[in-house]
Amino acid sequence: MPQPSPKPPLTIRLCQPRGFCAGVNRAIQIVVLALKKYGAPVYVRHEIVHNRYVVEGLQKLGAVFIEELHEIPDDHHHCPVVFSAHGVPKSVPADAVARNLFYLDATCPLVSKVHKQAMRHQRLGRHVLLIGHAGHPEVIGTMGQLPEGAVTLIETEADAKTFVPDDPATLGFVTQTTLSVEDTAGIIRVLQERFPEMQAAAAESICYATTNRQEAVKETAVGADLFLVVGAPNSSNSRRLVEVAERAGAARSLLVQRAAEIPWDEIGGISVLGLSAGASAPEIIVDEIIDAFRERFDVSVDLAVTATETEEFPVMRALRDVELTAADMAFVNGTR
């Protein structure tokens, strides 16, 4: 009887840190705890985080996702509505109050910090330059903290080279929290060369989790035959990780949401795989992808630890009387 062919060896360089950051974890916990405390439905304005698997898991628990507050039926105005981790313009909570809605704001504290930095610039008489991507919910939320015309969005170095301010001496900048550190540095360098009096934010805007995940990918991508980033196409920080992996030396880098998206017929005879996950990607999908490779390869996992994250952001007081168990979060964290 013919013996099955031995599986080819594969080393998986598994990035640590990867996956959920403290802000994403807090936002998901808020929805889960609100469902436990108040029952279904709990409404969520916009995707709580940019991950379809997470959204579908919360829907199964009783969350209802909407784009705007007017979608909440009149007879459900007593139900909680949660604002996403990306932050919202000031007009959104004002609209909730006007509609007599009970809302829970799951904005990441580090995004809220950027809001405060932008407002401080304006308070000090500066025109605010926001380095970020047009249309991203975080950018919409940050611009929505200030009056129309008080913020100019700078997306690229080309934008930085062509921007003409009313007063070059009264500028201040902040950045979206999920940008590429390298790309952002280039944009800031151009702006600082053109406007030497421009003021930086009081603290770094790109969040620790974005920086840590990019540094881990840089270290593990060198010499990788393939680098996979678990994340959604609309996740800014996940897409940046794909770019970082390619720049750092991976032969190929791909963004995948599930194991089913891996192009097995195209990846060929790889021997080193880099693997990370964006800040909104659940660990259970990382496990799924490793298992999928184990079915096809003789896998050894090399955990590449480049930083240790201990940050935890507590939920709001209204939910702290509800116990959160490992079972409550198993739909994203798994049971391993």
Legacy VTK file of the C-alpha trace (Angstrom):
# vtk DataFile Version 3.0
C-alpha trace
ASCII
DATASET POLYDATA
POINTS 336 float
0.000 0.000 0.000
1.590 3.343 -1.051
2.570 5.601 1.796
1.305 9.181 1.721
3.897 11.707 0.596
5.548 13.477 3.514
4.380 17.025 4.038
6.925 19.661 3.086
8.457 21.506 6.045
7.269 25.034 6.786
8.438 27.494 9.411
5.780 29.981 10.456
7.207 33.142 11.936
4.328 34.248 14.128
4.435 37.910 15.114
3.942 38.912 18.715
2.277 41.337 19.262
-0.488 40.820 16.720
-4.258 41.051 16.580
-6.510 42.893 18.989
-5.209 46.055 20.584
-6.583 47.397 23.861
-8.962 49.799 22.109
-10.487 47.118 19.890
-10.772 44.700 22.798
-12.558 47.347 24.876
-15.008 48.179 22.068
-16.015 44.547 21.561
-16.325 44.058 25.320
-18.663 47.054 25.502
-21.066 45.485 23.006
-20.887 42.070 24.709
-21.439 43.541 28.180
-24.291 45.763 26.969
-26.011 42.678 25.543
-25.555 40.858 28.868
-26.840 43.794 30.918
-29.647 45.174 28.766
-30.492 42.259 26.472
-30.938 42.308 22.706
-31.093 44.318 20.640
-28.108 46.549 21.201
-27.611 48.886 18.259
-24.125 49.664 16.966
-23.474 52.660 14.726
-21.054 51.602 11.981
-18.901 48.463 12.274
-17.689 48.362 15.870
-14.258 47.466 14.442
-13.267 46.774 10.854
-13.667 43.003 10.822
-16.551 41.099 9.269
-16.031 38.008 11.460
-16.313 40.126 14.621
-19.391 41.931 13.317
-21.122 38.666 12.393
-20.253 37.169 15.784
-21.826 40.112 17.574
-24.877 39.942 15.314
-25.400 36.347 16.433
-25.373 37.581 20.026
-28.063 40.176 19.281
-26.244 43.293 18.080
-27.882 45.253 15.252
-25.542 47.287 13.070
-26.731 50.550 11.572
-25.069 53.400 9.709
-27.111 56.295 11.124
-29.178 56.831 14.260
-32.444 57.466 12.393
-32.467 53.742 11.533
-33.336 52.864 15.149
-37.108 52.279 15.359
-39.050 54.701 17.544
-40.133 51.908 19.881
-36.454 50.927 20.428
-35.190 54.302 21.629
-34.734 52.784 25.081
-32.196 50.276 23.684
-28.499 51.107 23.947
-26.637 52.329 20.883
-22.854 51.922 20.800
-20.523 54.222 18.857
-17.634 52.432 17.156
-13.994 52.369 18.229
-13.050 54.716 15.380
-14.751 57.704 16.994
-17.577 59.906 15.756
-18.074 63.586 14.932
-19.529 65.731 17.725
-22.780 65.867 15.765
-23.468 62.168 16.442
-23.787 62.236 20.263
-25.660 65.540 19.888
-28.094 63.783 17.540
-28.439 60.917 20.049
-29.339 63.365 22.803
-31.859 65.099 20.532
-33.480 61.733 19.799
-33.477 60.815 23.517
-31.277 57.773 22.868
-29.145 55.976 25.445
-25.646 55.747 23.962
-22.371 54.106 24.960
-19.276 55.599 23.347
-16.715 52.896 22.482
-14.247 55.324 20.897
-10.689 54.112 21.512
-9.078 56.289 24.194
-6.093 56.849 21.879
-8.418 58.183 19.180
-10.049 60.418 21.783
-6.554 61.679 22.608
-6.107 62.744 18.960
-9.471 64.554 19.146
-8.231 66.475 22.178
-4.929 67.280 20.486
-6.767 68.694 17.454
-9.046 70.767 19.676
-6.017 72.067 21.606
-4.380 73.214 18.370
-7.537 75.131 17.467
-7.867 76.601 20.946
-4.336 77.967 20.569
-5.260 79.627 17.288
-3.755 77.077 14.914
-5.192 75.679 11.699
-5.173 71.886 12.054
-3.532 69.597 9.500
-4.802 66.018 9.815
-2.577 63.405 8.188
-4.820 60.501 7.252
-6.982 58.781 4.650
-10.102 60.460 3.257
-13.323 58.681 4.115
-11.909 56.609 6.960
-14.285 56.716 9.951
-11.510 57.864 12.266
-10.703 60.780 9.965
-14.387 61.697 9.688
-14.654 61.592 13.478
-11.552 63.700 14.072
-12.503 66.341 11.505
-15.966 66.383 13.061
-14.576 67.614 16.391
-13.926 71.062 14.916
-15.926 73.562 12.867
-15.990 73.166 9.116
-12.875 74.674 7.558
-10.762 74.356 10.712
-9.063 71.148 9.516
-7.248 70.324 6.274
-6.687 66.666 5.390
-3.213 65.789 4.120
-3.090 62.297 2.582
0.236 62.195 0.735
3.603 63.896 0.374
2.192 65.490 -2.792
-0.572 67.063 -0.687
2.053 68.295 1.764
4.013 69.919 -1.085
1.009 71.735 -2.584
-0.913 72.812 0.532
-1.136 76.602 0.799
-2.105 77.874 4.283
-3.629 81.226 5.117
-0.918 81.731 7.735
2.171 79.457 7.723
3.000 80.567 11.267
-0.203 79.174 12.816
-0.317 75.485 11.895
-0.566 72.363 14.037
-0.770 68.719 12.952
-2.199 65.434 14.194
-2.362 62.044 12.500
-4.744 59.157 12.120
-3.712 56.493 14.647
-3.376 53.603 12.174
-0.988 54.979 9.545
2.318 53.629 8.274
5.009 55.094 10.506
7.383 55.498 7.549
4.859 57.117 5.206
3.706 59.508 7.902
7.286 60.486 8.726
7.805 61.432 5.084
4.712 63.635 5.021
5.657 65.342 8.291
9.193 65.934 7.013
7.862 67.758 3.930
5.505 69.871 6.046
8.215 70.762 8.554
10.592 71.799 5.779
7.931 74.065 4.278
6.463 75.327 7.553
9.159 75.300 10.246
6.837 76.999 12.745
4.229 74.207 12.473
3.466 72.682 15.880
3.325 68.954 16.554
0.748 67.372 18.824
1.636 67.200 22.506
2.099 63.421 22.144
2.554 60.900 19.336
-0.696 60.327 17.419
0.079 56.974 15.780
-0.888 54.518 18.489
1.440 52.089 20.244
-0.351 49.063 18.768
0.094 50.263 15.186
3.785 50.937 15.767
4.366 47.639 17.586
2.671 45.554 14.896
4.604 47.274 12.134
7.908 46.738 13.954
7.113 43.034 14.467
6.326 42.622 10.770
9.552 44.386 9.752
11.567 41.949 11.831
9.843 38.777 10.607
9.363 39.643 6.928
13.043 39.499 5.970
13.548 36.348 3.879
9.917 35.196 4.141
8.626 33.452 1.008
5.127 34.634 1.857
3.729 36.985 4.477
0.077 36.794 5.465
-1.724 39.536 7.356
-5.085 38.614 8.837
-7.435 41.547 8.458
-10.206 43.201 6.501
-9.793 45.188 3.269
-11.266 48.272 4.983
-8.885 47.997 7.944
-6.291 50.733 7.555
-3.806 49.277 10.014
-4.030 45.806 8.405
-3.390 47.159 4.915
-0.388 49.069 6.200
1.063 45.800 7.581
0.922 44.266 4.098
2.885 47.227 2.732
5.404 47.063 5.577
6.031 43.347 4.955
6.749 43.923 1.272
9.109 46.816 1.999
10.915 44.798 4.662
11.785 41.952 2.300
8.959 39.427 2.058
8.829 37.910 -1.421
5.043 38.304 -1.391
2.554 39.736 1.082
-1.200 39.197 1.165
-4.164 40.369 3.211
-6.662 37.595 4.032
-9.811 37.577 6.142
-10.113 33.783 6.527
-8.138 30.647 5.642
-10.506 30.085 2.725
-9.047 33.175 1.012
-5.500 31.785 0.882
-4.603 31.115 -2.802
-3.148 27.657 -2.210
-2.565 27.003 -5.935
-0.474 30.160 -6.244
1.763 30.141 -3.197
4.035 27.372 -4.478
6.830 25.710 -2.561
7.256 28.031 0.360
9.449 27.184 3.336
9.130 30.349 5.475
5.787 32.021 6.169
5.396 35.269 8.081
2.082 35.667 9.889
0.542 38.635 11.673
-2.898 40.085 12.284
-4.213 43.621 12.221
-5.446 45.284 15.402
-9.083 44.400 14.642
-8.472 40.758 13.636
-9.452 38.033 16.145
-7.013 35.403 17.356
-9.412 32.611 16.449
-8.732 33.349 12.751
-4.966 33.198 13.312
-5.511 29.721 14.807
-7.674 28.778 11.815
-4.944 29.777 9.364
-2.187 27.928 11.236
-4.394 24.811 11.259
-4.957 25.172 7.499
-1.186 25.207 6.928
-0.731 22.207 9.244
-3.019 20.213 6.942
-0.654 20.859 4.022
2.776 21.291 5.626
4.898 19.936 8.444
4.661 23.140 10.440
6.961 24.502 13.103
5.931 27.794 14.703
8.608 30.317 15.616
7.115 32.963 17.903
8.827 36.267 17.149
8.339 38.500 20.183
9.316 42.126 19.563
7.283 43.885 22.268
5.123 43.098 25.272
1.803 44.910 25.487
0.195 45.311 28.886
-2.260 48.115 28.075
-5.867 47.600 29.108
-8.620 50.165 28.690
-11.528 49.749 31.134
-15.111 49.914 29.932
-17.359 52.755 31.071
-18.805 52.724 34.594
-22.305 51.796 33.393
-21.031 48.321 32.415
-18.521 47.578 35.164
-21.089 45.757 37.286
-21.397 43.018 34.631
-18.993 40.073 34.741
-17.088 39.383 31.514
-16.000 35.750 31.211
-13.652 33.950 28.850
-16.708 32.181 27.427
-18.231 35.561 26.534
-15.220 36.357 24.341
-14.539 32.858 22.994
-16.163 33.754 19.664
-13.143 35.968 18.916
-10.410 34.660 21.221
-11.025 30.913 20.830
-10.680 28.453 23.670
-6.987 27.555 23.478
LINES 1 337
336 0 1 2 3 4 5 6 7 8 9 10 11 12 13 14 15 16 17 18 19 20 21 22 23 24 25 26 27 28 29 30 31 32 33 34 35 36 37 38 39 40 41 42 43 44 45 46 47 48 49 50 51 52 53 54 55 56 57 58 59 60 61 62 63 64 65 66 67 68 69 70 71 72 73 74 75 76 77 78 79 80 81 82 83 84 85 86 87 88 89 90 91 92 93 94 95 96 97 98 99 100 101 102 103 104 105 106 107 108 109 110 111 112 113 114 115 116 117 118 119 120 121 122 123 124 125 126 127 128 129 130 131 132 133 134 135 136 137 138 139 140 141 142 143 144 145 146 147 148 149 150 151 152 153 154 155 156 157 158 159 160 161 162 163 164 165 166 167 168 169 170 171 172 173 174 175 176 177 178 179 180 181 182 183 184 185 186 187 188 189 190 191 192 193 194 195 196 197 198 199 200 201 202 203 204 205 206 207 208 209 210 211 212 213 214 215 216 217 218 219 220 221 222 223 224 225 226 227 228 229 230 231 232 233 234 235 236 237 238 239 240 241 242 243 244 245 246 247 248 249 250 251 252 253 254 255 256 257 258 259 260 261 262 263 264 265 266 267 268 269 270 271 272 273 274 275 276 277 278 279 280 281 282 283 284 285 286 287 288 289 290 291 292 293 294 295 296 297 298 299 300 301 302 303 304 305 306 307 308 309 310 311 312 313 314 315 316 317 318 319 320 321 322 323 324 325 326 327 328 329 330 331 332 333 334 335
